Amino acid sequence: MINTGDIDVYLGVTAVWHGRIYGSTENGPLALDARTGEDLPTSPGIAPYAVNEYVGLAIQGTQAMAYPAIG
């Protein structure tokens, strides 16, 4: 659970990589700084289940999708 002022948001953590926590909320995917818990300035676009320096893997329906890592 993340407290965002007046609202509590539940984060389903999907992956952790090099100081970033990836997950999904009812409002979509989210990436957090693991040290501070602050939102990262750019949304990851997906909530990957596996990630490395080259690619993030996500599930869409019954298919595994690979997305190139950016930044």
Secondary structure, DSSP 8 states (H G I E B T S, - for coil): -EE-SS-EE--EEEEEETTEEEEEETTEEEEEETTT--B-SS--SS--SEE-SSEEEEEETTEEEEEE---
